[in-house]
Amino acid sequence: MNLDLIIVHRHILYVSATKNPTLKIITWNCNGALRNKFEHLIELNADLYIIQECENPKDIQHEKFSSWAKNSLWLGDSKHKGLGIFAADNVKLTPLDWTFTYKDHTVKHFLPCLINADFQLLAVWTHQNNSPNFGYIGQFWKYLQVNKHNFKKIIIAGDFNSNAIWDEWDRWWNHSNVVEELEEMGIKSLYHLSTDEKQGHETIPTFFMHRKTHKPYHIDYIFGSQEFLNRPLSIKLLDVEMWLRFSDHIPMFFEI
């Protein structure tokens, strides 16, 4: 894989890309009220935006936001806070009918779709979901068990609310277990592939608890199947000082 890692700022990661990248994807937990923040995303000129904690664009009376969000998919428990995929006009989004049920339990939130009849995109925003044992990464583990047979050429991206530092000895659905299961399927974290860092030892955070820079964590991820692993790519975490004005998460920007 042709990757050259360059650290140009303590909180910005750049990896070399092709001169003319064909696809740009951003994942970001916007911390609510995307209608007041989306114009900062426009400057990044992405093809796909995977946004957590955003409102349902169909329920918002905001002309500019509604125009920007006209090509989108969304799901959530409340019209004010859910998971959305927002696409450029030339990107076709086709919803995929995958199950949300594991042994009579509904897991959340996962939004699968087909992009331009070419590859699958699974948007992720894991929840505690009132589960004392299977919260967050446990939700993804359950979703994986009932849907992994559907995974083909796929990108999985979003806020997992999880890291290997929170693994517990008596669980088989820990973060590390999920990463290992994905790798057995040929699906790997692009950040870790690019940096050669180990899970749980990330040097660049994606989340700052209560927007405090002394409380950093890495809990947002982009995974790609084998079809994406042997291509030149770029993956960036954007400027902390700027984006903490809008959210406790930092956007992750991916080009291929």
C-alpha positions as CSV (number, residue, x, y, z in Angstrom):
1,M,0.0,0.0,0.0
2,N,1.5,3.3,-1.1
3,L,1.2,5.6,2.0
4,D,3.5,8.3,3.3
5,L,2.5,9.6,6.8
6,I,3.1,13.3,7.5
7,I,2.4,14.9,10.9
8,V,2.0,18.7,10.2
9,H,0.3,19.6,13.5
10,R,-0.1,17.8,16.8
11,H,-3.8,17.2,16.1
12,I,-3.9,16.9,12.3
13,L,-3.0,13.7,10.4
14,Y,-2.2,13.8,6.8
15,V,-1.4,10.8,4.6
16,S,-0.5,11.2,1.0
17,A,-3.2,10.7,-1.6
18,T,-3.5,10.4,-5.3
19,K,-3.4,13.7,-7.2
20,N,-7.0,13.4,-8.3
21,P,-8.9,11.5,-5.6
22,T,-12.2,10.1,-6.9
23,L,-14.1,9.8,-3.6
24,K,-14.1,11.9,-0.4
25,I,-15.9,10.8,2.7
26,I,-16.3,12.6,6.1
27,T,-17.6,11.1,9.3
28,W,-18.4,13.5,12.2
29,N,-20.5,13.5,15.3
30,C,-21.9,17.0,15.0
31,N,-23.2,17.2,18.6
32,G,-26.6,18.3,17.4
33,A,-28.0,21.2,15.4
34,L,-26.3,20.3,12.1
35,R,-28.3,23.0,10.4
36,N,-26.2,25.6,12.2
37,K,-22.9,23.9,11.3
38,F,-23.2,22.3,7.9
39,E,-21.8,25.3,6.0
40,H,-18.4,24.6,7.6
41,L,-18.5,21.1,6.1
42,I,-19.3,22.4,2.6
43,E,-15.8,23.9,2.4
44,L,-14.4,20.4,2.6
45,N,-16.1,19.5,-0.6
46,A,-16.8,15.8,0.2
47,D,-18.9,13.4,-1.8
48,L,-20.4,11.7,1.3
49,Y,-21.0,13.0,4.9
50,I,-21.7,10.5,7.6
51,I,-23.1,12.6,10.5
52,Q,-24.1,11.4,14.0
53,E,-26.4,13.3,16.4
54,C,-28.0,15.3,13.5
55,E,-31.6,16.3,13.0
56,N,-33.9,14.8,10.4
57,P,-33.5,17.2,7.4
58,K,-37.1,16.5,6.4
59,D,-38.4,17.9,9.6
60,I,-36.3,21.1,9.6
61,Q,-37.6,24.5,8.2
62,H,-34.2,25.8,7.0
63,E,-34.0,26.5,3.2
64,K,-30.2,26.3,2.8
65,F,-29.8,23.2,5.0
66,S,-32.8,21.5,3.3
67,S,-31.2,22.2,-0.1
68,W,-27.8,20.8,1.0
69,A,-29.5,17.8,2.5
70,K,-31.9,16.9,-0.3
71,N,-29.8,13.8,-1.2
72,S,-29.7,12.0,2.1
73,L,-30.8,9.1,4.3
74,W,-31.6,9.4,8.0
75,L,-32.8,7.4,11.0
76,G,-33.2,8.1,14.6
77,D,-35.3,7.9,17.8
78,S,-36.1,11.6,17.7
79,K,-36.3,14.0,14.8
80,H,-33.8,16.2,16.6
81,K,-31.0,13.6,16.9
82,G,-30.1,10.7,14.7
83,L,-27.7,9.3,12.1
84,G,-27.6,10.7,8.6
85,I,-25.8,10.1,5.3
86,F,-25.6,13.2,3.1
87,A,-24.4,12.9,-0.5
88,A,-23.4,15.1,-3.4
89,D,-25.9,15.4,-6.2
90,N,-24.1,12.9,-8.4
91,V,-24.0,10.2,-5.8
92,K,-26.8,7.6,-5.8
93,L,-27.8,6.4,-2.3
94,T,-29.7,3.1,-2.3
95,P,-30.9,1.9,1.1
96,L,-30.1,-1.7,2.1
97,D,-32.6,-3.8,3.9
98,W,-30.4,-5.3,6.7
99,T,-31.8,-6.5,10.0
100,F,-31.6,-4.4,13.2
101,T,-32.7,-7.4,15.3
102,Y,-30.5,-9.8,17.3
103,K,-32.4,-12.4,19.3
104,D,-35.4,-10.2,19.6
105,H,-33.3,-7.2,20.6
106,T,-33.2,-4.1,18.4
107,V,-29.8,-2.6,18.1
108,K,-28.9,1.0,17.1
109,H,-27.9,3.0,15.2
110,F,-26.8,1.5,11.8
111,L,-27.6,2.9,8.4
112,P,-26.5,0.7,5.4
113,C,-26.7,1.7,1.8
114,L,-25.3,1.1,-1.6
115,I,-23.2,3.9,-3.2
116,N,-23.6,4.3,-6.9
117,A,-24.3,0.6,-7.3
118,D,-20.6,0.1,-6.6
119,F,-19.9,-0.4,-2.9
120,Q,-21.7,-0.7,0.4
121,L,-21.5,2.0,3.1
122,L,-22.5,1.3,6.7
123,A,-22.9,4.4,8.8
124,V,-22.5,3.8,12.5
125,W,-23.5,5.6,15.7
126,T,-23.5,3.1,18.5
127,H,-25.7,3.6,21.6
128,Q,-25.7,2.3,25.1
129,N,-29.3,1.4,24.2
130,N,-30.3,0.8,27.9
131,S,-28.2,-2.4,27.8
132,P,-26.2,-3.1,30.9
133,N,-23.9,-5.5,29.1
134,F,-24.1,-4.9,25.3
135,G,-23.9,-1.1,25.1
136,Y,-21.9,0.7,22.4
137,I,-19.4,-1.8,20.9
138,G,-21.8,-4.6,22.1
139,Q,-24.4,-3.1,19.8
140,F,-22.1,-3.3,16.9
141,W,-21.1,-6.8,17.8
142,K,-24.7,-7.9,17.7
143,Y,-25.3,-6.1,14.4
144,L,-22.2,-7.8,13.0
145,Q,-23.4,-11.3,13.9
146,V,-26.7,-11.0,12.0
147,N,-25.4,-9.0,9.0
148,K,-21.8,-9.9,8.3
149,H,-23.0,-12.3,5.6
150,N,-24.2,-9.2,3.7
151,F,-20.8,-7.5,3.8
152,K,-19.2,-7.4,0.4
153,K,-17.2,-4.4,-0.9
154,I,-17.8,-2.1,2.1
155,I,-16.8,0.9,4.0
156,I,-17.9,1.1,7.7
157,A,-17.6,4.5,9.3
158,G,-18.8,6.5,12.2
159,D,-18.9,7.1,16.0
160,F,-18.4,3.7,17.7
161,N,-18.1,5.2,21.2
162,S,-15.5,2.5,21.8
163,N,-11.8,1.9,22.2
164,A,-9.6,-1.1,23.1
165,I,-8.7,0.6,26.4
166,W,-12.2,-0.3,27.7
167,D,-11.9,-4.0,26.9
168,E,-13.1,-6.2,29.8
169,W,-11.6,-9.6,30.5
170,D,-14.9,-11.5,30.7
171,R,-16.5,-10.3,27.4
172,W,-16.3,-11.8,24.0
173,W,-17.7,-8.7,22.3
174,N,-14.9,-6.3,23.4
175,H,-13.6,-3.7,21.0
176,S,-10.6,-5.8,20.3
177,N,-12.8,-8.8,19.6
178,V,-14.8,-6.9,17.0
179,V,-11.7,-5.5,15.3
180,E,-10.3,-9.0,15.1
181,E,-13.5,-10.4,13.7
182,L,-13.6,-7.7,11.0
183,E,-10.0,-8.3,10.2
184,E,-10.8,-12.0,9.7
185,M,-13.3,-10.8,7.1
186,G,-10.6,-8.7,5.4
187,I,-11.9,-5.4,6.8
188,K,-9.4,-3.1,8.5
189,S,-9.3,0.3,10.2
190,L,-7.8,2.7,7.7
191,Y,-6.4,5.0,10.4
192,H,-4.5,2.1,12.0
193,L,-3.4,0.8,8.7
194,S,-2.1,4.2,7.8
195,T,-0.3,5.0,11.0
196,D,0.8,1.5,12.0
197,E,-0.5,2.3,15.5
198,K,-2.1,-0.4,17.5
199,Q,-5.7,-0.3,18.7
200,G,-5.8,1.4,22.1
201,H,-2.5,3.2,21.4
202,E,-3.8,5.9,19.1
203,T,-1.8,9.2,19.2
204,I,-4.4,11.4,17.5
205,P,-7.8,11.7,19.3
206,T,-11.2,12.0,17.6
207,F,-13.2,13.0,20.7
208,F,-12.6,15.4,23.6
209,M,-14.9,14.8,26.6
210,H,-16.8,17.9,27.4
211,R,-14.7,19.6,24.7
212,K,-11.7,19.6,27.1
213,T,-8.4,19.0,25.3
214,H,-7.0,17.3,28.4
215,K,-9.6,14.5,28.0
216,P,-8.8,13.0,24.6
217,Y,-10.1,9.7,23.2
218,H,-10.1,7.9,19.9
219,I,-13.6,6.5,19.3
220,D,-14.4,7.3,15.6
221,Y,-13.3,4.9,12.9
222,I,-13.3,4.2,9.2
223,F,-13.0,0.5,8.2
224,G,-12.5,-0.7,4.6
225,S,-12.8,-4.1,3.0
226,Q,-9.9,-5.6,1.0
227,E,-11.0,-3.7,-2.2
228,F,-10.0,-0.4,-0.5
229,L,-6.8,-1.5,1.2
230,N,-4.5,-1.7,-1.8
231,R,-5.3,1.7,-3.2
232,P,-3.5,5.0,-2.5
233,L,-5.6,6.9,0.1
234,S,-5.6,9.9,2.4
235,I,-7.1,10.0,5.9
236,K,-7.1,13.1,8.0
237,L,-8.3,14.3,11.4
238,L,-9.1,18.0,11.1
239,D,-8.0,20.9,13.2
240,V,-9.0,20.5,16.9
241,E,-9.1,24.2,17.8
242,M,-11.6,25.0,15.0
243,W,-13.9,22.0,15.3
244,L,-14.2,22.0,19.1
245,R,-16.2,25.2,18.6
246,F,-18.9,23.1,17.1
247,S,-18.7,19.6,18.7
248,D,-16.8,17.4,21.1
249,H,-15.8,15.3,18.1
250,I,-13.3,16.1,15.3
251,P,-14.3,15.2,11.7
252,M,-12.4,12.3,10.1
253,F,-11.8,12.9,6.4
254,F,-11.1,10.1,3.9
255,E,-10.1,10.2,0.3
256,I,-9.6,7.3,-2.1
